[in-house]
C-alpha cells in the first residue's frame, strides 16, 4: 500500500462514490485514501488457488466467495479494506459494492503489505462480530497461518506447512497446502556450484 500523492482526504460517502470510478483500487483509512499496490505472480496464483478451492467447495451452499476486487466494510464510515479473498455466508450481505458480514478473510502476504496485514488490519478485522477466521499465506515459502476465534472469543493461531491439511471451521472446508501452492514457483538461493 502507498499513500496517494498530496494525501487525498475525503469523507466515507465521497470515497464510496469516487472509488468505483477509478482504474486502480483504493482502501479507506479514517478519511485517508490509500492506493493498493500490485502483486506478484505467486501472489496472484495463491489468491486464485484459494478462491477456486473455496468456490468449488461452497458451490452448493449459501456462501459467497470473492477475490481481490470486493471490499470489506471494516468500520462503517471509517475503514474499507480489500482482502485477497473474502467469504460471507450472511444473508444480510446484499450491498453490491462491499461485504459487511464476512466469516472468513484471507490475506496473501507481500513485503509491502505484511506488516499492515499482521498488525493494523488484523486488529480492525478482529472487531467484526461475524469474522470467525483470518488466514495469512506466505508467498516466499509454503506456510499458512490460520487464526480462529474460539468459543471464548479469543483468537487461536495454527500454522501449516507443505504436506499438511487444514480445516476452515467457518465454512467447513478442508484444504491441502499442496493444492493451495499449486503451480507456485519459489525462488531458490543461488549456489556456489559450477562457478
DRENDO-1510 file (C-alpha; in Angstrom, 1 decimal, always signed):
<recs>
REC; n; res; u; v; w
REC; 1; UNK; +0.0; +0.0; +0.0 .
REC; 2; UNK; +1.1; +3.5; -0.7 .
REC; 3; UNK; -0.5; +6.8; +0.3 .
REC; 4; UNK; -1.6; +8.8; -2.7 .
REC; 5; UNK; +0.4; +11.9; -3.5 .
REC; 6; UNK; -0.9; +15.1; -1.9 .
REC; 7; UNK; -2.6; +12.8; +0.6 .
REC; 8; UNK; -6.2; +12.8; -0.7 .
REC; 9; UNK; -8.7; +13.1; +2.1 .
REC; 10; UNK; -12.5; +12.6; +1.7 .
REC; 11; UNK; -15.5; +11.5; +3.6 .
REC; 12; UNK; -16.5; +7.9; +3.5 .
REC; 13; UNK; -19.6; +8.8; +1.5 .
REC; 14; UNK; -17.4; +10.6; -1.1 .
REC; 15; UNK; -15.0; +7.6; -1.1 .
REC; 16; UNK; -17.8; +5.1; -1.8 .
REC; 17; UNK; -19.0; +7.2; -4.8 .
REC; 18; UNK; -15.5; +8.0; -6.1 .
REC; 19; UNK; -13.6; +4.8; -5.7 .
REC; 20; UNK; -15.7; +2.6; -8.2 .
REC; 21; UNK; -14.9; +5.1; -10.9 .
REC; 22; UNK; -11.2; +4.7; -10.6 .
REC; 23; UNK; -9.0; +2.3; -12.6 .
REC; 24; UNK; -6.9; +1.4; -9.5 .
REC; 25; UNK; -8.3; +0.1; -6.2 .
REC; 26; UNK; -8.1; +2.2; -3.1 .
REC; 27; UNK; -8.6; +1.4; +0.6 .
REC; 28; UNK; -10.0; +3.9; +3.0 .
REC; 29; UNK; -8.4; +4.5; +6.4 .
REC; 30; UNK; -10.2; +7.1; +8.6 .
REC; 31; UNK; -10.6; +9.7; +5.9 .
REC; 32; UNK; -7.4; +8.9; +4.0 .
REC; 33; UNK; -7.5; +7.2; +0.6 .
REC; 34; UNK; -4.7; +4.6; +0.2 .
REC; 35; UNK; -3.7; +3.1; -3.2 .
REC; 36; UNK; -3.4; -0.6; -3.4 .
REC; 37; UNK; -0.1; -2.0; -4.7 .
REC; 38; UNK; +0.2; -4.5; -7.4 .
REC; 39; UNK; +1.1; -8.2; -6.7 .
REC; 40; UNK; +3.5; -10.8; -8.0 .
REC; 41; UNK; +2.7; -13.9; -10.0 .
REC; 42; UNK; +3.0; -16.1; -6.9 .
REC; 43; UNK; +0.6; -13.7; -5.0 .
REC; 44; UNK; -1.9; -13.9; -7.8 .
REC; 45; UNK; -1.6; -17.7; -8.2 .
REC; 46; UNK; -2.1; -18.3; -4.5 .
REC; 47; UNK; -5.0; -16.0; -4.3 .
REC; 48; UNK; -6.6; -17.7; -7.3 .
REC; 49; UNK; -6.0; -21.2; -6.0 .
REC; 50; UNK; -7.5; -20.3; -2.6 .
REC; 51; UNK; -10.5; -18.7; -4.4 .
REC; 52; UNK; -11.0; -21.7; -6.7 .
REC; 53; UNK; -10.8; -24.2; -3.8 .
REC; 54; UNK; -13.3; -22.3; -1.7 .
REC; 55; UNK; -15.6; -21.5; -4.6 .
REC; 56; UNK; -15.7; -25.2; -5.7 .
REC; 57; UNK; -16.3; -26.4; -2.1 .
REC; 58; UNK; -19.0; -23.9; -1.4 .
REC; 59; UNK; -20.8; -24.2; -4.8 .
REC; 60; UNK; -23.9; -25.8; -3.2 .
REC; 61; UNK; -24.1; -23.6; -0.1 .
REC; 62; UNK; -25.4; -20.1; +0.5 .
REC; 63; UNK; -21.9; -18.8; +1.0 .
REC; 64; UNK; -20.3; -16.4; -1.5 .
REC; 65; UNK; -16.5; -16.2; -2.2 .
REC; 66; UNK; -14.9; -13.0; -3.6 .
REC; 67; UNK; -11.4; -12.3; -4.8 .
REC; 68; UNK; -9.3; -9.1; -4.8 .
REC; 69; UNK; -11.9; -6.6; -6.2 .
REC; 70; UNK; -14.6; -6.7; -3.5 .
REC; 71; UNK; -14.0; -4.5; -0.4 .
REC; 72; UNK; -15.0; -5.2; +3.1 .
REC; 73; UNK; -16.6; -2.6; +5.4 .
REC; 74; UNK; -14.4; -3.0; +8.4 .
REC; 75; UNK; -15.7; +0.0; +10.3 .
REC; 76; UNK; -18.7; +1.9; +8.8 .
REC; 77; UNK; -17.7; +5.4; +7.7 .
REC; 78; UNK; -14.1; +4.8; +8.8 .
REC; 79; UNK; -12.4; +1.8; +7.2 .
REC; 80; UNK; -12.9; -0.2; +4.0 .
REC; 81; UNK; -10.2; -2.8; +3.0 .
REC; 82; UNK; -9.6; -5.1; +0.0 .
REC; 83; UNK; -8.7; -8.6; +1.3 .
REC; 84; UNK; -7.3; -11.0; -1.2 .
REC; 85; UNK; -10.2; -13.4; -0.6 .
REC; 86; UNK; -13.3; -13.0; +1.5 .
REC; 87; UNK; -16.2; -15.3; +2.2 .
REC; 88; UNK; -19.6; -14.3; +3.5 .
REC; 89; UNK; -22.4; -16.7; +4.4 .
REC; 90; UNK; -24.6; -14.0; +5.9 .
REC; 91; UNK; -28.0; -13.3; +4.1 .
REC; 92; UNK; -27.7; -9.7; +5.2 .
REC; 93; UNK; -24.8; -9.1; +2.8 .
REC; 94; UNK; -26.8; -7.6; -0.1 .
REC; 95; UNK; -24.7; -4.4; -0.9 .
REC; 96; UNK; -23.4; -4.8; -4.5 .
REC; 97; UNK; -20.3; -2.8; -3.7 .
REC; 98; UNK; -19.0; -4.3; -0.5 .
REC; 99; UNK; -19.1; -7.1; +2.1 .
REC; 100; UNK; -20.3; -6.1; +5.6 .
REC; 101; UNK; -20.6; -9.5; +7.4 .
REC; 102; UNK; -17.5; -11.7; +6.5 .
REC; 103; UNK; -16.9; -15.0; +8.2 .
REC; 104; UNK; -13.5; -15.7; +6.6 .
REC; 105; UNK; -10.8; -13.3; +5.3 .
REC; 106; UNK; -7.6; -14.4; +3.6 .
REC; 107; UNK; -4.6; -12.2; +3.0 .
REC; 108; UNK; -1.7; -13.3; +0.8 .
REC; 109; UNK; +1.4; -11.6; +2.3 .
REC; 110; UNK; +3.8; -9.5; +0.3 .
REC; 111; UNK; +6.8; -7.4; +1.6 .
REC; 112; UNK; +4.8; -4.2; +1.1 .
REC; 113; UNK; +1.7; -5.3; +3.0 .
REC; 114; UNK; +2.8; -7.9; +5.5 .
REC; 115; UNK; +3.2; -5.5; +8.4 .
REC; 116; UNK; -0.2; -4.0; +7.9 .
REC; 117; UNK; -1.9; -7.4; +7.3 .
REC; 118; UNK; -0.5; -8.8; +10.5 .
REC; 119; UNK; -0.9; -5.6; +12.5 .
REC; 120; UNK; -3.3; -2.8; +11.8 .
REC; 121; UNK; -5.6; -4.7; +9.5 .
REC; 122; UNK; -5.9; -7.8; +11.7 .
REC; 123; UNK; -6.6; -5.6; +14.7 .
REC; 124; UNK; -9.5; -4.0; +12.9 .
REC; 125; UNK; -10.8; -7.2; +11.3 .
REC; 126; UNK; -10.9; -8.8; +14.7 .
REC; 127; UNK; -13.6; -6.3; +15.7 .
REC; 128; UNK; -16.0; -7.7; +13.2 .
REC; 129; UNK; -18.5; -9.9; +15.2 .
REC; 130; UNK; -19.1; -12.2; +12.2 .
REC; 131; UNK; -15.5; -12.9; +11.4 .
REC; 132; UNK; -14.5; -16.3; +12.5 .
REC; 133; UNK; -11.2; -16.9; +10.7 .
REC; 134; UNK; -8.3; -14.8; +9.4 .
REC; 135; UNK; -5.8; -16.6; +7.2 .
REC; 136; UNK; -2.3; -15.3; +6.3 .
REC; 137; UNK; -0.5; -17.0; +3.4 .
REC; 138; UNK; +3.2; -16.7; +2.7 .
REC; 139; UNK; +4.4; -16.3; -0.9 .
REC; 140; UNK; +8.1; -17.0; -0.4 .
REC; 141; UNK; +7.6; -20.4; +1.2 .
REC; 142; UNK; +4.7; -22.8; +1.8 .
REC; 143; UNK; +3.4; -21.6; +5.2 .
REC; 144; UNK; -0.2; -20.8; +6.2 .
REC; 145; UNK; -1.2; -19.2; +9.5 .
REC; 146; UNK; -4.9; -19.7; +10.4 .
REC; 147; UNK; -6.3; -17.5; +13.2 .
REC; 148; UNK; -9.6; -18.9; +14.5 .
REC; 149; UNK; -11.9; -17.3; +17.0 .
REC; 150; UNK; -12.7; -19.8; +19.8 .
REC; 151; UNK; -15.8; -20.1; +21.9 .
REC; 152; UNK; -14.4; -17.6; +24.4 .
REC; 153; UNK; -13.8; -15.0; +21.6 .
REC; 154; UNK; -10.0; -15.4; +21.7 .
REC; 155; UNK; -8.0; -15.8; +18.5 .
REC; 156; UNK; -6.0; -19.0; +18.3 .
REC; 157; UNK; -3.2; -19.5; +15.8 .
REC; 158; UNK; -2.3; -22.7; +14.0 .
REC; 159; UNK; +0.5; -23.0; +11.4 .
REC; 160; UNK; +0.6; -25.4; +8.5 .
REC; 161; UNK; +3.4; -26.3; +6.1 .
REC; 162; UNK; +3.7; -28.3; +2.8 .
REC; 163; UNK; +2.3; -31.8; +3.3 .
REC; 164; UNK; -0.3; -30.5; +5.9 .
REC; 165; UNK; -4.0; -30.1; +5.5 .
REC; 166; UNK; -6.1; -27.6; +7.5 .
REC; 167; UNK; -9.8; -27.1; +8.2 .
REC; 168; UNK; -11.6; -23.8; +7.8 .
REC; 169; UNK; -14.2; -24.2; +10.5 .
REC; 170; UNK; -16.1; -21.1; +9.4 .
REC; 171; UNK; -17.1; -22.7; +6.1 .
REC; 172; UNK; -16.5; -26.4; +7.0 .
REC; 173; UNK; -13.8; -26.9; +4.2 .
REC; 174; UNK; -10.6; -28.9; +4.3 .
REC; 175; UNK; -7.7; -27.6; +2.2 .
REC; 176; UNK; -4.3; -29.3; +1.4 .
REC; 177; UNK; -1.4; -26.9; +1.5 .
REC; 178; UNK; -0.1; -28.6; -1.7 .
REC; 179; UNK; -3.3; -27.6; -3.5 .
REC; 180; UNK; -3.0; -24.0; -2.3 .
REC; 181; UNK; +0.5; -23.7; -3.7 .
REC; 182; UNK; -0.2; -25.5; -7.0 .
REC; 183; UNK; +2.0; -24.0; -9.8 .
REC; 184; UNK; +3.7; -21.6; -7.4 .
REC; 185; UNK; +7.5; -21.2; -8.1 .
REC; 186; UNK; +9.6; -20.4; -5.1 .
REC; 187; UNK; +12.9; -18.5; -5.6 .
REC; 188; UNK; +15.9; -20.6; -4.8 .
REC; 189; UNK; +19.1; -19.4; -3.4 .
REC; 190; UNK; +22.0; -19.5; -5.9 .
REC; 191; UNK; +24.7; -22.0; -5.0 .
REC; 192; UNK; +28.4; -21.8; -5.5 .
REC; 193; UNK; +28.4; -25.0; -7.6 .
REC; 194; UNK; +29.6; -24.6; -11.1 .
REC; 195; UNK; +31.2; -21.3; -10.6 .
</recs>
